[in-house]
Amino acid sequence: MLPLITSLPASQRTSEQVRQTLTLTLLLFTLAMLLQLPALYYFARLDSLQSYNWLGHFLALFALLLAQRQVSLNCLKLALFMLYYSYLTWVLLLWPGLSNTHYFYLLAVVISGFVFTRADRMAQFTVLTGAVFLFSLFSILHYQPHLEFGILRLTNDLTLGALSLGIYRVLRQQTLNRWQDLRGAHQSSMSTLSQLLPKDPEQPATFWQPGKTRRYPFACVLFADLSGYTTLNRQYGDRAILSGLKRLYSHIDSLCDQFSVEKIKTNGDQYMVVSPLQPQTDQTCCVHMYHFACALHRTIASYSENHHLNCTVRIGIATGPLTAGIIGKSRPHFDLWGETVNLAACLEQNAVRGYIAACPVTATHLPVNLIAAKTKLASSKHPDTNIYYQLKIT
């Protein structure tokens, strides 16, 4: 099972990936300079300008490698390319016999396509212009018209430079298109996950992880059941009833967003909701759940009247501790467990038409004038709760 984590926004994840690319480039640059040590030792003295050039740039590169996390991303990009250009330029000036070294400028053209984003157009233009200018400059400086094929060599250099720009353009466009496709697929996946799994209340940037459960000391649970669903199903058939349930549940889902409650699941004609799960006690969740229950009752009553259906809703609300999480590995499903959940289901079954059945804990956090009656709860499954309250629907 893949971890369902999005701990960073998309822009930060992109920046982190660019930084990793720059780090890899720095390491390769360092390795390339170390590979030049044998040739430098053989062809240059230790006190020569060539040795000082290598040592100075290597120390600067090593310092940049160590301090890369303390440097902003844009500064790191520019520092890397400027250091690269500086080293190549001094090598060409101090080793005039190395007439092919200027080809390495074209490497910067290709690399820039992978480290600059759309927002870095000015910096990218500067780096590209620098690479093309320096490459063209040393191509012209190394041009020797008196040698055979001198003009052909210059033409080949300029052609190679133009091809490098063309390849850069194609690779960059393909890279941007792939990033856009991946970002679209990622957003689609996150949208699907957000409909299946809730956010972790202790880590809002992540989804709830499979296999993880957590105990909450105070939460409000609601069960709602359509009374008359079985009769309607026999009368109109599965297809018509499911089409109606789809429209009805979509409207109830909107009510969940409106009243800041969390839909847990539907089971046929049953709808289960919980208040926002928080480590600390929030007694206002009872009030919010009551208002949601009233809106739910009005919605179903209106739907039943508009479609000429003999359908009502039973609603039960219980408040107390519960356990929430995901158990099992395949097809992860977020669910709730505990006495509070079982009591809410029992209250829904005992609810009287036109009223909301609520446990004593829920009723104590609501205005007294909302209580219509106190009723005995005859259930051997809940010995600690022998009464419940019938709440008016406002």
C-alpha positions as CSV (number, residue, x, y, z in Angstrom):
1,M,0.0,0.0,0.0
2,L,1.4,3.4,-1.0
3,P,1.5,6.1,1.7
4,L,-1.3,8.5,1.2
5,I,0.8,11.6,2.1
6,T,0.9,15.0,0.5
7,S,2.9,16.8,3.1
8,L,4.1,19.6,0.8
9,P,2.2,21.8,-1.6
10,A,2.8,21.1,-5.3
11,S,5.1,24.2,-5.7
12,Q,7.2,23.1,-2.8
13,R,7.5,19.5,-4.1
14,T,8.6,20.9,-7.5
15,S,11.2,23.1,-5.8
16,E,12.5,20.1,-3.8
17,Q,12.9,18.0,-7.0
18,V,14.7,20.8,-8.7
19,R,17.1,21.1,-5.7
20,Q,17.8,17.4,-5.9
21,T,18.6,17.8,-9.6
22,L,21.0,20.6,-8.8
23,T,22.6,18.6,-6.0
24,L,23.2,15.7,-8.4
25,T,24.7,18.2,-10.9
26,L,27.0,19.6,-8.2
27,L,28.2,16.1,-7.4
28,L,28.9,15.3,-11.0
29,F,30.7,18.6,-11.5
30,T,32.9,17.8,-8.4
31,L,33.6,14.3,-9.7
32,A,34.6,15.7,-13.2
33,M,37.1,18.1,-11.5
34,L,38.6,15.3,-9.5
35,L,39.1,13.2,-12.6
36,Q,41.2,16.1,-14.0
37,L,43.7,15.8,-11.2
38,P,46.0,13.2,-12.9
39,A,46.2,15.3,-16.1
40,L,46.8,18.5,-14.1
41,Y,49.6,16.8,-12.1
42,Y,51.2,15.6,-15.2
43,F,51.0,18.7,-17.4
44,A,51.2,21.6,-14.9
45,R,53.3,22.6,-12.0
46,L,51.8,23.0,-8.5
47,D,52.5,26.7,-8.4
48,S,51.2,27.4,-11.9
49,L,48.1,29.4,-12.7
50,Q,46.5,26.3,-14.1
51,S,46.8,24.6,-10.6
52,Y,45.5,27.7,-8.8
53,N,42.6,27.9,-11.2
54,W,41.6,24.3,-10.5
55,L,42.1,24.7,-6.7
56,G,40.1,27.9,-6.5
57,H,37.2,26.6,-8.4
58,F,37.2,23.3,-6.6
59,L,37.1,25.0,-3.2
60,A,34.3,27.3,-4.4
61,L,32.4,24.2,-5.7
62,F,32.9,22.3,-2.5
63,A,31.7,25.3,-0.4
64,L,28.6,25.6,-2.6
65,L,27.9,21.9,-2.2
66,L,28.1,22.2,1.6
67,A,26.0,25.3,1.8
68,Q,23.4,24.4,-0.7
69,R,20.6,24.0,1.9
70,Q,21.3,27.5,3.3
71,V,21.2,29.1,-0.2
72,S,18.0,30.0,-2.0
73,L,17.1,27.9,-5.0
74,N,17.5,30.7,-7.5
75,C,20.9,31.7,-6.1
76,L,22.0,28.1,-6.1
77,K,21.1,27.8,-9.8
78,L,22.9,31.0,-10.9
79,A,26.0,30.2,-8.7
80,L,26.3,26.7,-10.2
81,F,26.2,28.0,-13.8
82,M,28.4,31.0,-13.1
83,L,31.0,28.8,-11.5
84,Y,30.8,26.3,-14.4
85,Y,31.3,29.1,-16.9
86,S,34.1,30.7,-15.0
87,Y,36.0,27.4,-14.7
88,L,35.6,26.6,-18.4
89,T,36.6,30.2,-19.5
90,W,39.8,30.2,-17.4
91,V,40.7,26.7,-18.7
92,L,40.4,27.9,-22.2
93,L,42.5,31.0,-21.5
94,L,45.2,29.2,-19.6
95,W,45.3,26.1,-21.9
96,P,45.1,27.6,-25.4
97,G,45.9,24.3,-26.9
98,L,42.6,22.7,-25.7
99,S,40.6,23.9,-28.7
100,N,37.7,21.5,-28.1
101,T,37.0,22.4,-24.5
102,H,34.4,25.1,-25.5
103,Y,32.0,22.3,-26.4
104,F,31.4,21.8,-22.7
105,Y,29.5,25.1,-22.7
106,L,26.7,23.3,-24.7
107,L,26.3,20.9,-21.7
108,A,25.0,23.9,-19.7
109,V,22.3,24.5,-22.4
110,V,20.9,21.0,-21.9
111,I,21.1,21.0,-18.1
112,S,19.3,24.4,-17.9
113,G,16.2,22.8,-19.4
114,F,15.8,20.6,-16.3
115,V,16.5,23.0,-13.5
116,F,14.6,26.2,-14.5
117,T,10.8,26.4,-14.2
118,R,8.4,28.6,-16.1
119,A,8.8,31.3,-13.5
120,D,12.6,31.5,-14.0
121,R,12.5,32.8,-17.5
122,M,14.9,35.7,-17.0
123,A,17.5,33.6,-15.1
124,Q,17.1,30.9,-17.8
125,F,17.6,33.4,-20.6
126,T,20.7,34.7,-18.9
127,V,22.2,31.3,-18.5
128,L,21.4,30.3,-22.1
129,T,22.7,33.6,-23.5
130,G,25.9,33.2,-21.6
131,A,26.5,29.6,-22.8
132,V,25.8,30.5,-26.5
133,F,27.9,33.7,-26.3
134,L,30.9,32.0,-24.7
135,F,30.7,29.0,-27.1
136,S,30.4,31.2,-30.2
137,L,33.2,33.5,-28.9
138,F,35.7,30.7,-28.4
139,S,34.6,29.0,-31.7
140,I,35.6,32.3,-33.5
141,L,38.8,32.7,-31.4
142,H,39.9,29.2,-32.3
143,Y,39.1,29.7,-36.0
144,Q,42.3,29.4,-38.0
145,P,41.6,30.3,-41.6
146,H,45.0,29.3,-42.8
147,L,44.5,25.7,-41.8
148,E,42.8,23.2,-44.1
149,F,39.1,22.7,-43.2
150,G,39.3,25.8,-40.9
151,I,36.1,27.2,-42.2
152,L,34.4,23.8,-42.1
153,R,35.4,23.4,-38.4
154,L,33.9,26.8,-37.6
155,T,30.7,25.9,-39.5
156,N,30.5,22.6,-37.6
157,D,30.8,24.5,-34.3
158,L,28.0,26.9,-35.1
159,T,25.9,24.1,-36.4
160,L,26.4,22.1,-33.2
161,G,25.5,25.1,-31.1
162,A,22.3,25.5,-33.1
163,L,21.4,21.8,-32.8
164,S,22.0,22.0,-29.0
165,L,19.5,24.9,-28.7
166,G,17.0,22.9,-30.8
167,I,17.5,19.8,-28.7
168,Y,17.2,21.9,-25.5
169,R,13.9,23.3,-26.8
170,V,12.5,19.9,-27.6
171,L,13.6,18.2,-24.4
172,R,12.3,21.1,-22.3
173,Q,8.9,21.1,-24.0
174,Q,8.6,17.4,-23.5
175,T,9.7,17.7,-19.9
176,L,7.1,20.5,-19.2
177,N,4.4,18.4,-20.9
178,R,5.2,15.4,-18.8
179,W,5.2,17.5,-15.6
180,Q,1.8,18.9,-16.6
181,D,0.5,15.4,-17.2
182,L,1.9,14.1,-14.0
183,R,0.5,17.1,-12.1
184,G,-2.9,16.5,-13.6
185,A,-2.8,12.8,-12.7
186,H,-1.7,13.7,-9.2
187,Q,-4.5,16.2,-8.7
188,S,-7.0,13.7,-10.0
189,S,-5.7,11.1,-7.6
190,M,-5.8,13.5,-4.7
191,S,-9.4,14.5,-5.6
192,T,-10.4,10.8,-5.6
193,L,-8.6,10.2,-2.3
194,S,-10.2,13.2,-0.7
195,Q,-13.6,11.7,-1.5
196,L,-12.6,8.3,0.0
197,L,-10.5,9.2,3.0
198,P,-10.7,12.1,5.4
199,K,-7.7,14.3,6.3
200,D,-5.8,13.4,9.4
201,P,-6.9,16.0,12.1
202,E,-3.5,16.1,13.7
203,Q,-1.7,16.4,10.3
204,P,-4.2,18.3,8.0
205,A,-1.8,18.1,5.0
206,T,-2.0,14.3,4.9
207,F,-4.7,11.7,4.5
208,W,-5.6,9.2,7.1
209,Q,-3.2,6.3,6.8
210,P,-4.4,2.7,6.3
211,G,-4.0,0.5,9.4
212,K,-4.1,3.5,11.7
213,T,-6.7,4.0,14.5
214,R,-7.1,6.7,17.1
215,R,-9.2,7.3,20.2
216,Y,-11.2,10.5,20.5
217,P,-12.7,11.5,23.9
218,F,-15.7,13.5,22.6
219,A,-17.5,13.3,19.2
220,C,-21.0,13.4,17.9
221,V,-22.3,10.6,15.7
222,L,-25.5,10.7,13.6
223,F,-27.4,7.8,11.9
224,A,-30.2,8.5,9.5
225,D,-32.4,5.9,7.9
226,L,-35.1,6.3,5.2
227,S,-38.3,4.8,6.5
228,G,-40.4,3.3,3.7
229,Y,-37.4,2.6,1.5
230,T,-38.1,-1.2,1.2
231,T,-41.7,-0.6,0.1
232,L,-40.6,2.0,-2.5
233,N,-37.9,-0.4,-3.8
234,R,-40.5,-3.1,-4.4
235,Q,-42.9,-0.5,-6.0
236,Y,-40.5,1.3,-8.3
237,G,-37.6,-1.2,-8.7
238,D,-33.9,-0.9,-8.0
239,R,-32.9,1.3,-10.9
240,A,-35.4,4.1,-10.2
241,I,-34.8,4.0,-6.5
242,L,-31.0,4.1,-6.9
243,S,-31.3,7.1,-9.2
244,G,-33.4,8.9,-6.7
245,L,-31.0,8.0,-3.8
246,K,-28.1,9.3,-5.9
247,R,-29.7,12.8,-6.3
248,L,-30.8,12.8,-2.6
249,Y,-27.4,11.8,-1.2
250,S,-25.7,14.4,-3.4
251,H,-27.8,17.1,-1.8
252,I,-27.1,15.6,1.7
253,D,-23.4,15.6,0.9
254,S,-23.6,19.3,0.3
255,L,-25.3,19.8,3.7
256,C,-22.3,18.0,5.3
257,D,-20.0,20.7,3.9
258,Q,-22.4,23.4,4.9
259,F,-22.6,22.3,8.6
260,S,-19.0,21.2,8.9
261,V,-19.7,17.5,9.6
262,E,-17.9,14.5,8.1
263,K,-19.8,11.9,6.0
264,I,-18.6,8.4,7.0
265,K,-20.6,6.1,4.8
266,T,-23.9,5.1,3.3
267,N,-25.4,1.6,3.7
268,G,-28.4,1.3,1.4
269,D,-30.9,3.8,2.8
270,Q,-28.7,4.5,5.9
271,Y,-26.5,7.6,6.2
272,M,-23.8,8.0,8.8
273,V,-22.1,11.3,9.9
274,V,-19.7,12.3,12.5
275,S,-18.6,15.7,13.9
276,P,-15.0,16.9,13.2
277,L,-12.6,14.6,15.0
278,Q,-10.4,16.6,17.4
279,P,-8.1,15.6,20.2
280,Q,-9.7,18.3,22.5
281,T,-13.3,18.4,23.6
282,D,-15.6,20.6,21.4
283,Q,-19.0,20.7,22.9
284,T,-20.4,22.9,20.1
285,C,-20.4,19.8,17.9
286,C,-23.7,18.8,19.4
287,V,-25.3,22.1,18.3
288,H,-23.9,21.8,14.8
289,M,-25.0,18.2,14.5
290,Y,-28.5,19.1,15.6
291,H,-28.8,21.8,13.0
292,F,-27.5,19.4,10.4
293,A,-30.2,16.8,11.5
294,C,-32.9,19.4,11.1
295,A,-31.7,20.4,7.6
296,L,-31.5,16.7,6.7
297,H,-35.1,16.2,7.9
298,R,-36.3,19.1,5.9
299,T,-34.5,18.0,2.8
300,I,-35.9,14.5,2.8
301,A,-39.4,15.8,3.6
302,S,-39.2,18.2,0.7
303,Y,-37.9,15.5,-1.6
304,S,-40.6,13.1,-0.6
305,E,-43.3,15.7,-1.1
306,N,-42.0,16.8,-4.5
307,H,-41.8,13.3,-5.8
308,H,-45.0,12.1,-4.1
309,L,-43.3,9.5,-2.1
310,N,-44.4,8.1,1.3
311,C,-41.0,8.4,2.8
312,T,-39.8,9.8,6.1
313,V,-36.5,9.7,8.0
314,R,-35.5,8.4,11.4
315,I,-32.5,10.2,13.0
316,G,-30.5,9.2,16.0
317,I,-27.6,11.2,17.6
318,A,-25.2,10.1,20.3
319,T,-22.2,11.9,21.8
320,G,-19.2,10.4,23.6
321,P,-15.8,8.7,23.0
322,L,-15.1,6.6,20.0
323,T,-12.3,5.1,17.9
324,A,-11.7,6.2,14.3
325,G,-9.4,4.8,11.6
326,I,-8.8,2.3,8.9
327,I,-8.3,-1.4,9.4
328,G,-7.3,-3.9,6.8
329,K,-4.9,-3.5,3.8
330,S,-7.1,-3.8,0.7
331,R,-9.8,-1.2,-0.2
332,P,-9.2,1.1,2.7
333,H,-12.3,2.4,4.3
334,F,-12.5,5.0,7.1
335,D,-14.9,3.9,9.9
336,L,-15.9,4.5,13.5
337,W,-16.2,2.0,16.4
338,G,-17.3,2.2,20.0
339,E,-20.3,2.4,22.3
340,T,-21.2,5.9,21.0
341,V,-21.5,4.6,17.5
342,N,-23.7,1.7,18.5
343,L,-25.9,3.9,20.6
344,A,-26.4,6.3,17.7
345,A,-27.6,3.4,15.6
346,C,-29.9,2.2,18.3
347,L,-31.4,5.6,18.8
348,E,-32.1,5.9,15.1
349,Q,-34.1,2.6,15.2
350,N,-36.1,4.0,18.2
351,A,-36.6,7.5,16.7
352,V,-40.2,8.7,16.6
353,R,-41.5,10.2,13.3
354,G,-41.2,14.0,13.4
355,Y,-38.5,14.0,16.1
356,I,-34.8,13.5,16.5
357,A,-33.7,10.8,19.0
358,A,-30.7,12.0,21.1
359,C,-28.7,10.6,24.0
360,P,-28.6,12.4,27.3
361,V,-25.0,13.7,26.7
362,T,-26.2,15.3,23.4
363,A,-29.3,16.8,25.0
364,T,-27.3,18.4,27.9
365,H,-25.4,20.5,25.3
366,L,-28.6,21.8,23.6
367,P,-31.1,24.4,24.7
368,V,-33.8,23.0,26.9
369,N,-36.6,24.3,24.8
370,L,-35.6,21.9,22.0
371,I,-36.5,18.9,24.1
372,A,-40.0,17.6,23.4
373,A,-40.0,14.5,25.6
374,K,-37.9,12.1,27.6
375,T,-38.4,8.4,26.7
376,K,-37.2,5.1,28.2
377,L,-34.8,3.2,26.0
378,A,-35.5,-0.5,26.3
379,S,-32.3,-2.1,25.0
380,S,-30.2,-4.7,26.7
381,K,-27.2,-3.7,24.5
382,H,-26.9,-0.3,26.2
383,P,-27.3,-0.8,30.0
384,D,-25.7,2.5,30.8
385,T,-28.3,4.4,28.8
386,N,-31.9,3.8,29.9
387,I,-33.4,7.0,28.6
388,Y,-33.2,9.2,25.5
389,Y,-34.6,12.5,24.4
390,Q,-36.9,13.4,21.6
391,L,-35.8,16.7,20.1
392,K,-38.0,19.1,18.2
393,I,-37.2,19.8,14.5
394,T,-36.8,23.5,13.9
